[in-house]
Amino acid sequence: MSTLAKTPLWQRRRAIFLNDEFRAIASDHDLLGAPISTGMEALAKRLGRKPLVVTWEGREGRGRRARAVEKRKTIKLSLATLWREWTKWNEGGRKPEALLLAYKPGTVRIPAELIREWQRLCTLATGARTKAGFATLKPVYDSLCKKWRKGECIPGLGTWEDWWLTNEDTKRFHLPERAPKFPYTYEGLFHHRPRKQERAAGNVGRAAANGHMTYISLDWARLRKCELYTADDVRLDLMCLDNNTGRPVEVTAYVLMEAASRSIVAFICKPKDAIKASDFSDLIARGLQTPGYGLARDCVTRLLLERGSVTLSREAKETLEALSDGRLRVHYTGMDSGIRWVGAGADKGSGHAMGKSVIEAFNGTVHGLLMDLPGQRGNNRDHQPANLGLERLGKAGTTPKFTRGSTLDQAAQVGEAQKTLQALGSQERLAPPILYFSQVFEAVRQAVDTYNKTPGRDLKGHGQHWTLETAPGVWEPYDPSTNTLLDDDLKPKRAA
């Protein structure tokens, strides 16, 4: 049994207080014959009007900032708790040590089912919200207490009759006529509340939860020219005829973007699965030699590539960085891998799309610019035109499977005829229902030119920032047109 000297002050005060009160009730019963229940009910009623408050001198803060403060703790004792303590007091020899609490701080005592029900109720759609963007939790606790008093079943507890008959502290007593107090306090359940973003999303909606969710702010506006290049593959979602084989093929492009201006500095376009590592190396070499671009002057140029696709090998990466004397650094995005189920093969991993800066926006733009070309197949089989007839894309070097009499079937027949004419030395050019690859390549080139001619891609005035020496060796952002100093976000701060 614990001793009074080794327990917290508020537990000692509680034990001594109950010991004195129980001695008075026992004395009245032994000497005057007063019923014990009468004394216990009177004590519970008195504590309900004026709870026991324990105060002591404590310290707040650490080190030099520590200061003496008065701490207090309110101790609530219901009639059921008093009866439990009375039994412990009698069994422990009617000593105050028998009334010391036996629990350990940090031990989880609330049932897991009740915690899950509490969190579910806290995330229900209410529409009401506070300044923080979500509803308060006190009405949720009050609704649980109301269900408890009505005798409804609560997950983890059951009805209050079931709880009374199965709880270790109450099953030894008679079943009361009315529901006892809810066994867990609001403060105890409050520690198991859902996160703020979950409460906001459930109470109001996703828009309200955005203010509480962690996010990375990506601002490309202050990138210096040629500071960041990024490359990505673009599936054009259209079918064409290969000029060499006459077979219908799918087209894929690989583009290199200068992130500061969003300009496409170089691209390659080939049938699907025909782009090799050597083609990608040529793309990087051609892009860094594009007039007006290349390596940055006053900063390190970084090349951001997608991991898991056709990209630079580790040897090529080390060679590029070594030949540039540290002026070029190559980086790779992470991988989004699927779930690994027990007994099943691992899901296919893919590159992290959100890590490739702003190049993903170009993919949608080029699809829109090429939308009027014949041979569109959509992003999957369900979205393709019915007359296209594509049943399955073939593997590398094989012909896709298509329906007889469809557009692709007619195009394949024209391709075979064109191949025969070329073998006979004829210069005649047949017109298939879809484009040849050379025509698609020219359309992609025109789409890239149109995209690069968008206002703002020429970088006029881009990256030009003025600074003013406001003190010896202290330089601050400055706007010469208004003669004002700027803060870190380039917003007016004060007059120069």
GUVEXBA-120221 format. One line per 8 residues: number of its first residue (from 1); their letters; for each residue x, y, z of C-alpha. Coordinates in nm, 4 decimals. Example, Ala and Ser with C-alpha at 12.3 -4.5 7.8 and 13.67 -1.06 7.14 Angstrom:
2
1> as> 1.2300,-0.4500,0.7800  1.3670,-0.1060,0.7140 .
This chain:
496
1> mstlaktp> 0.0000,0.0000,0.0000  0.1246,0.3512,-0.0804  0.2204,0.5889,0.1973  0.0912,0.9416,0.2358  0.4405,1.0917,0.2102  0.5054,0.9453,-0.1374  0.1815,1.0597,-0.3058  0.0925,1.3945,-0.4651 .
9> lwqrrrai> -0.0400,1.6654,-0.2364  -0.3925,1.6681,-0.3768  -0.4247,1.2912,-0.3293  -0.3088,1.3227,0.0314  -0.5592,1.6012,0.1009  -0.8342,1.3915,-0.0575  -0.7484,1.0845,0.1494  -0.7278,1.2815,0.4768 .
17> flndefra> -1.0565,1.4623,0.4029  -1.2450,1.1392,0.3318  -1.0890,0.9688,0.6340  -1.2176,1.2453,0.8648  -1.5639,1.2423,0.7106  -1.5910,0.8614,0.7217  -1.4808,0.8591,1.0896  -1.7581,1.1053,1.1724 .
25> iasdhdll> -2.0192,0.8949,0.9869  -1.8954,0.5744,1.1584  -1.9004,0.7433,1.5010  -2.2613,0.8615,1.4531  -2.3575,0.5105,1.3481  -2.1817,0.3379,1.6387  -2.2830,0.5819,1.9155  -2.6164,0.7261,1.7970 .
33> gapistgm> -2.7390,0.4550,1.5600  -2.7650,0.6942,1.2648  -2.7936,0.5134,0.9276  -2.4733,0.5152,0.7262  -2.6682,0.5870,0.4065  -2.8034,0.9086,0.5571  -2.4538,1.0331,0.6339  -2.3248,0.9335,0.2899 .
41> ealakrlg> -2.6106,1.1104,0.1115  -2.5597,1.4230,0.3193  -2.1859,1.4210,0.2404  -2.2536,1.3753,-0.1342  -2.5064,1.6594,-0.1324  -2.2624,1.8879,0.0499  -1.9813,1.8091,-0.1935  -2.2202,1.8679,-0.4862 .
49> rkplvvtw> -2.2871,2.2218,-0.3638  -1.9285,2.2959,-0.2654  -1.6673,2.0592,-0.4168  -1.3382,1.9950,-0.2436  -1.0701,2.2344,-0.3723  -0.7025,2.1671,-0.2965  -0.4532,2.4541,-0.3356  -0.0754,2.4512,-0.3082 .
57> egregrgr> 0.2257,2.6611,-0.3999  0.3852,2.5627,-0.7299  0.6211,2.6992,-0.9925  0.5534,2.7861,-1.3551  0.8151,2.8152,-1.6295  1.1788,2.7100,-1.6450  1.5126,2.8581,-1.5490  1.5176,3.2299,-1.4817 .
65> raravekr> 1.1614,3.2728,-1.6048  1.0212,3.0385,-1.3399  0.7827,3.2058,-1.0962  0.5795,3.0981,-0.7958  0.2076,3.0525,-0.8625  -0.0859,2.9145,-0.6686  -0.2124,2.5892,-0.8175  -0.5512,2.4381,-0.7436 .
73> ktiklsla> -0.7410,2.1197,-0.8228  -1.1140,2.0592,-0.7839  -1.1989,1.7093,-0.6600  -1.5470,1.5813,-0.7482  -1.6960,1.2918,-0.5501  -2.0328,1.1399,-0.6448  -2.2437,0.9175,-0.4180  -2.1308,0.6042,-0.6034 .
81> tlwrewtk> -1.7648,0.7074,-0.5586  -1.8200,0.7697,-0.1867  -1.9654,0.4200,-0.1429  -1.6676,0.2681,-0.3239  -1.4259,0.4632,-0.1050  -1.6226,0.3625,0.2077  -1.5767,-0.0059,0.1191  -1.2036,0.0406,0.0586 .
89> wneggrkp> -1.1718,0.2328,0.3849  -1.3382,-0.0448,0.5867  -1.1349,-0.3200,0.4164  -0.8108,-0.1249,0.4668  -0.8481,-0.0936,0.8435  -1.0150,0.2501,0.8426  -0.6875,0.4285,0.7695  -0.6253,0.7215,0.5318 .
97> ealllayk> -0.3705,0.5115,0.3348  -0.6587,0.2909,0.2179  -0.8134,0.5917,0.0387  -0.5110,0.6705,-0.1790  -0.5738,0.6383,-0.5525  -0.4156,0.3340,-0.7132  -0.4132,0.4474,-1.0755  -0.0993,0.5287,-1.2750 .
105> pgtvripa> -0.0880,0.8533,-1.4764  -0.1103,0.7983,-1.8514  -0.2965,0.4665,-1.8354  -0.5737,0.4523,-2.0975  -0.9000,0.3610,-1.9279  -1.1592,0.4865,-2.1758  -1.2835,0.2007,-2.4002  -1.1599,0.2161,-2.7591 .
113> elirewqr> -1.5166,0.1768,-2.8916  -1.6267,0.4822,-2.6936  -1.3314,0.6839,-2.8269  -1.4222,0.5920,-3.1854  -1.7875,0.6896,-3.1244  -1.6752,1.0173,-2.9660  -1.4578,1.0990,-3.2672  -1.7377,1.0052,-3.5075 .
121> lctlatga> -1.9830,1.2372,-3.3350  -1.7230,1.5155,-3.3311  -1.6888,1.5015,-3.7116  -2.0578,1.4961,-3.8067  -2.1851,1.7602,-4.0485  -2.3368,2.0327,-3.8307  -2.2820,2.3477,-4.0368  -2.2187,2.5424,-3.7163 .
129> rtkagfat> -1.8662,2.6588,-3.6515  -1.6607,2.8895,-3.4360  -1.3902,3.1328,-3.5409  -1.1537,2.8357,-3.5656  -1.3636,2.6878,-3.8488  -1.5284,2.3915,-3.6749  -1.8008,2.3191,-3.4196  -1.7455,2.3055,-3.0413 .
137> lkpvydsl> -1.7294,1.9716,-2.8612  -1.9354,2.0438,-2.5484  -2.2706,1.9793,-2.7255  -2.1351,1.6413,-2.8385  -2.0547,1.5465,-2.4797  -2.3959,1.6680,-2.3650  -2.5631,1.4479,-2.6287  -2.3717,1.1438,-2.4964 .
145> ckkwrkge> -2.4848,1.2210,-2.1415  -2.8447,1.2597,-2.2614  -2.8354,0.9197,-2.4347  -2.6852,0.7720,-2.1168  -2.9673,0.9043,-1.8987  -3.2315,0.7788,-2.1452  -3.0903,0.4265,-2.1237  -2.9694,0.4094,-2.4852 .
153> cipglgtw> -2.6807,0.1819,-2.5817  -2.3449,0.3605,-2.6129  -2.0534,0.1837,-2.7898  -1.7974,0.0583,-2.5389  -2.0361,0.0976,-2.2441  -2.3778,-0.0409,-2.3404  -2.6760,0.0869,-2.1429  -2.6154,0.2294,-1.7976 .
161> edwwltne> -2.7777,-0.0809,-1.6408  -2.5354,-0.3090,-1.8273  -2.2430,-0.0912,-1.7314  -2.3425,-0.0895,-1.3632  -2.3733,-0.4691,-1.3482  -2.0391,-0.5349,-1.5244  -1.8177,-0.2577,-1.3839  -1.5763,-0.3761,-1.1158 .
169> dtkrfhlp> -1.6446,-0.0765,-0.8911  -2.0261,-0.0792,-0.9072  -2.1429,-0.4378,-0.9578  -2.1247,-0.5064,-0.5819  -2.3943,-0.2449,-0.5139  -2.7665,-0.2523,-0.5833  -2.8886,-0.1184,-0.9178  -3.0007,0.2443,-0.8667 .
177> erapkfpy> -3.3412,0.3705,-0.9740  -3.1976,0.6429,-1.1946  -2.8996,0.6520,-1.4254  -2.5759,0.7440,-1.2480  -2.3483,1.0173,-1.3707  -2.1763,0.9501,-1.7033  -1.8602,0.7581,-1.6070  -1.6181,0.9760,-1.8084 .
185> tyeglfhh> -1.5706,1.3501,-1.7860  -1.5633,1.5980,-2.0693  -1.1972,1.6701,-1.9984  -1.1102,1.3014,-2.0288  -1.2789,1.2633,-2.3669  -1.1443,1.5979,-2.4833  -0.7920,1.4507,-2.4916  -0.9132,1.2035,-2.7575 .
193> rprkqera> -1.0729,1.4648,-2.9835  -1.0096,1.4405,-3.3612  -0.7573,1.6650,-3.5291  -0.8636,2.0143,-3.6311  -0.8629,1.9405,-4.0036  -1.0806,1.6320,-3.9496  -1.3310,1.8268,-3.7403  -1.3479,2.1105,-3.9923 .
201> agnvgraa> -1.3897,1.8722,-4.2855  -1.6674,1.6827,-4.1098  -1.8527,1.9771,-3.9517  -1.8391,2.2183,-4.2462  -1.6554,2.0792,-4.5497  -1.3227,2.0374,-4.7249  -1.2830,2.4089,-4.7895  -1.2971,2.4802,-4.4156 .
209> anghmtyi> -1.0364,2.2099,-4.3504  -0.7827,2.3581,-4.5917  -0.6890,2.6260,-4.3406  -0.5816,2.3625,-4.0869  -0.4017,2.1242,-4.3242  -0.0267,2.1188,-4.3718  0.0825,2.2191,-4.7186  0.3938,2.3313,-4.9001 .
217> sldwarlr> 0.3771,2.6749,-5.0567  0.5405,2.6563,-5.4008  0.6300,2.9969,-5.5408  0.8135,2.9895,-5.8728  0.7807,3.3648,-5.9317  1.1235,3.4477,-5.7904  1.3163,3.1814,-5.9790  1.6103,3.3223,-6.1677 .
225> kcelytad> 1.6459,3.2553,-6.5382  1.7784,2.9051,-6.6130  1.7891,2.8199,-6.2423  1.5601,2.5172,-6.2807  1.4857,2.2826,-6.5713  1.2398,1.9965,-6.5492  1.1575,1.7160,-6.7938  0.8516,1.4956,-6.8318 .
233> dvrldlmc> 0.6912,1.2598,-7.0806  0.3575,1.3528,-7.2428  0.1329,1.0842,-7.3907  -0.0505,1.2617,-7.6721  -0.3514,1.0226,-7.6684  -0.3772,0.9941,-8.0474  -0.2995,0.7290,-8.3083  -0.1035,0.7838,-8.6297 .
241> ldnntgrp> 0.0684,0.5808,-8.9031  0.4377,0.5060,-8.8712  0.6127,0.6431,-9.1834  0.8499,0.3470,-9.1962  0.6298,0.0481,-9.1141  0.2835,0.1768,-9.2082  0.1431,0.0445,-8.8778  -0.0860,0.2446,-8.6442 .
249> vevtayvl> 0.1175,0.3602,-8.3420  0.0625,0.5750,-8.0366  0.2660,0.8943,-8.0010  0.4644,1.0048,-7.6940  0.6596,1.3266,-7.6490  0.9301,1.4180,-7.3989  0.9674,1.7892,-7.3186  1.2259,1.9957,-7.1307 .
257> meaasrsi> 1.0887,2.3079,-6.9618  1.2703,2.6097,-6.8183  1.0649,2.6555,-6.4996  1.1154,3.0296,-6.4484  0.9514,3.1261,-6.7804  0.7586,2.7986,-6.8348  0.9124,2.7857,-7.1835  0.9664,2.4560,-7.3640 .
265> vafickpk> 1.3322,2.4743,-7.4689  1.3475,2.1312,-7.6370  1.1296,1.8286,-7.7076  1.1417,1.4890,-7.8755  0.8449,1.3073,-8.0270  0.8444,0.9369,-8.1144  0.6109,0.6390,-8.1256  0.5301,0.4885,-7.7878 .
273> daikasdf> 0.8092,0.2761,-7.6316  1.0576,0.4054,-7.8912  1.2166,0.6706,-7.6642  1.5432,0.5406,-7.5234  1.7953,0.6719,-7.2731  2.0153,0.7986,-7.5574  1.7227,1.0066,-7.6891  1.6790,1.1619,-7.3468 .
281> sdliargl> 2.0480,1.2495,-7.3280  2.0161,1.4207,-7.6679  1.7145,1.6130,-7.5333  1.9129,1.7474,-7.2385  2.2103,1.8374,-7.4571  1.9945,2.0165,-7.7147  1.7937,2.1979,-7.4462  2.1017,2.3353,-7.2687 .
289> qtpgygla> 2.2305,2.4629,-7.6056  1.9095,2.6451,-7.6988  1.9925,3.0118,-7.7756  1.9021,3.2397,-7.4839  1.9093,2.9602,-7.2268  2.1806,2.7222,-7.1071  2.3369,2.7396,-6.7601  2.2556,3.0219,-6.5188 .
297> rdcvtrll> 2.5112,3.2964,-6.4631  2.4794,3.3810,-6.0929  2.3406,3.0575,-5.9453  2.3535,2.6803,-5.9777  2.1357,2.5324,-6.2531  1.9251,2.2418,-6.1314  1.7734,1.9694,-6.3478  1.4664,1.8001,-6.1929 .
305> lergsvtl> 1.3816,1.4606,-6.3434  1.1112,1.2057,-6.2725  1.2303,0.8862,-6.1107  1.0923,0.5670,-6.2629  1.0810,0.6798,-6.6283  1.3306,0.7167,-6.9121  1.5884,0.9486,-6.7607  1.9602,1.0037,-6.7082 .
313> sreaketl> 2.1595,0.7167,-6.5649  2.3714,0.7691,-6.2557  2.6857,0.7665,-6.4682  2.5456,1.0331,-6.7044  2.4395,1.2407,-6.4045  2.7872,1.2306,-6.2510  2.9431,1.3128,-6.5888  2.7204,1.6183,-6.6408 .
321> ealsdgrl> 2.7881,1.7524,-6.2928  3.1625,1.6976,-6.3286  3.1872,1.8639,-6.6726  2.9952,2.1713,-6.5504  3.2339,2.2309,-6.2560  2.9452,2.2338,-6.0089  2.7242,2.4717,-6.2087  2.4720,2.1935,-6.2855 .
329> rvhytgmd> 2.3019,1.9666,-6.0347  2.0659,1.6789,-6.1260  1.7796,1.5863,-5.8900  1.5150,1.3140,-5.9015  1.1588,1.3094,-5.7697  1.0325,1.0496,-5.5238  0.8230,0.7433,-5.6038  0.4572,0.6766,-5.5319 .
337> sgirwvga> 0.4435,0.3035,-5.4627  0.1270,0.1026,-5.4092  0.0290,-0.1099,-5.1114  0.2085,-0.4399,-5.0639  -0.0460,-0.7041,-4.9678  0.0612,-1.0254,-4.7984  0.0921,-1.3043,-5.0546  0.0524,-1.0711,-5.3545 .
345> gadkgsgh> 0.2988,-0.9027,-5.5850  0.4028,-0.5450,-5.5222  0.2013,-0.2738,-5.6957  0.3780,-0.0929,-5.9775  0.5460,0.2249,-5.8566  0.5190,0.5557,-6.0396  0.6989,0.8869,-6.0224  0.5712,1.1541,-5.7869 .
353> amgksvie> 0.3824,1.3881,-6.0219  0.3578,1.6801,-5.7750  0.7373,1.6948,-5.7453  0.7965,1.7988,-6.1077  0.7254,2.1674,-6.0567  0.5015,2.3394,-6.3128  0.5492,2.1116,-6.6137  0.2263,1.9188,-6.5465 .
361> afngtvhg> 0.0276,2.2269,-6.6543  0.1844,2.2076,-7.0007  0.0519,1.8542,-7.0515  -0.3085,1.9731,-7.0413  -0.2254,2.2683,-7.2654  -0.0704,2.0577,-7.5404  -0.3672,1.8180,-7.5304  -0.5959,2.1132,-7.5908 .
369> llmdlpgq> -0.3857,2.2426,-7.8799  -0.3902,1.8998,-8.0494  -0.7554,1.8227,-7.9844  -0.8647,1.8830,-8.3461  -0.6254,1.6248,-8.4972  -0.7789,1.2981,-8.6284  -0.7010,0.9740,-8.4490  -0.7878,1.0889,-8.0940 .
377> rgnnrdhq> -0.8234,0.7906,-7.8606  -0.8843,0.9560,-7.5208  -0.6978,0.8808,-7.2016  -0.8386,0.5260,-7.1800  -1.0376,0.2740,-7.3814  -1.3747,0.3896,-7.2479  -1.3190,0.7445,-7.3742  -1.2195,0.6639,-7.7317 .
385> panlgler> -1.4518,0.7318,-8.0282  -1.6592,0.4299,-8.1261  -1.5386,0.4345,-8.4875  -1.1693,0.4283,-8.3908  -1.1870,0.0573,-8.3090  -0.8844,0.0290,-8.0784  -0.9168,-0.2869,-7.8680  -0.5718,-0.3213,-7.7131 .
393> lgkagttp> -0.2430,-0.1415,-7.7418  0.0343,-0.3764,-7.8474  0.3633,-0.4131,-7.6693  0.6807,-0.2512,-7.7948  0.7420,-0.3388,-8.1592  0.3995,-0.4986,-8.2150  0.0839,-0.3768,-8.3867  -0.2122,-0.2668,-8.1704 .
401> kftrgstl> -0.5242,-0.4796,-8.1946  -0.8226,-0.3064,-8.3566  -1.1693,-0.3928,-8.4845  -1.2146,-0.4983,-8.8476  -1.3674,-0.2233,-9.0603  -1.2839,0.0502,-8.8090  -1.0818,0.3676,-8.8685  -0.7608,0.2035,-8.7546 .
409> dqaaqvge> -0.8260,-0.0970,-8.9795  -0.8689,0.1318,-9.2799  -0.5550,0.3246,-9.1830  -0.3555,-0.0003,-9.1564  -0.4669,-0.1032,-9.5063  -0.3625,0.2365,-9.6450  -0.0292,0.2021,-9.4659  0.0369,-0.1386,-9.6217 .
417> aqktlqal> -0.0531,-0.0013,-9.9646  0.1744,0.2979,-9.9152  0.4595,0.0671,-9.8128  0.4052,-0.1380,-10.1310  0.4127,0.1764,-10.3472  0.7384,0.2875,-10.1875  0.8903,-0.0533,-10.2577  0.7934,-0.0156,-10.6244 .
425> gsqerlap> 0.9584,0.3266,-10.6368  0.6329,0.5236,-10.6691  0.6193,0.8767,-10.5272  0.2415,0.8705,-10.4893  0.1212,0.9585,-10.1370  -0.2027,0.7977,-10.0184  -0.4294,0.9822,-9.7718  -0.5211,0.7651,-9.4700 .
433> pilyfsqv> -0.8087,0.8520,-9.2277  -0.5476,0.9422,-8.9640  -0.2213,1.1384,-8.9871  0.1248,1.0103,-9.0550  0.3782,1.0412,-8.7743  0.5655,1.3162,-8.9602  0.2453,1.5213,-8.9723  0.1883,1.4691,-8.5994 .
441> feavrqav> 0.5453,1.5759,-8.5274  0.4903,1.9001,-8.7202  0.1642,1.9610,-8.5299  0.3463,1.9140,-8.1977  0.6178,2.1560,-8.3068  0.3581,2.4186,-8.3948  0.1802,2.3602,-8.0600  0.5082,2.4135,-7.8714 .
449> dtynktpg> 0.5750,2.7332,-8.0715  0.2247,2.8598,-7.9909  0.2764,2.7814,-7.6239  0.6153,2.9567,-7.6113  0.4727,3.2708,-7.7751  0.2278,3.3215,-7.4879  0.2894,3.6665,-7.3280  0.5367,3.6404,-7.0412 .
457> rdlkghgq> 0.7479,3.3559,-7.1797  1.0145,3.5977,-7.3113  1.1260,3.6836,-6.9534  1.1331,4.0589,-7.0139  1.2229,4.2170,-6.6806  1.2103,3.8761,-6.5144  1.4267,3.8328,-6.2059  1.5178,4.2053,-6.1872 .
465> hwtletap> 1.5143,4.3143,-5.8229  1.6486,4.6432,-5.6841  1.8178,4.6730,-5.3424  1.9131,4.9810,-5.1393  2.1903,5.0069,-4.8808  2.0032,5.1410,-4.5761  2.2984,5.0970,-4.3405  2.6623,5.0021,-4.3820 .
473> gvwepydp> 2.6515,4.6489,-4.5257  2.2705,4.6253,-4.4925  2.0795,4.5889,-4.8203  1.6991,4.5806,-4.8406  1.4592,4.5246,-5.1350  1.3751,4.8563,-5.2999  1.1241,4.9841,-5.5570  1.2767,5.2806,-5.7467 .
481> stntlldd> 0.9481,5.3743,-5.9149  0.7792,5.4569,-5.5814  1.0950,5.5185,-5.3726  0.9824,5.2692,-5.1066  1.1498,4.9814,-4.9270  0.9955,4.6380,-4.9590  0.9622,4.3452,-4.7197  1.0615,3.9842,-4.7919 .
489> dlkpkraa> 0.7394,3.9334,-4.9919  0.8204,4.2409,-5.2083  0.5353,4.4412,-5.0550  0.5737,4.8135,-4.9653  0.7135,4.8577,-4.6148  0.8118,5.2251,-4.5727  0.9471,5.5183,-4.7665  1.3180,5.5093,-4.8464 .
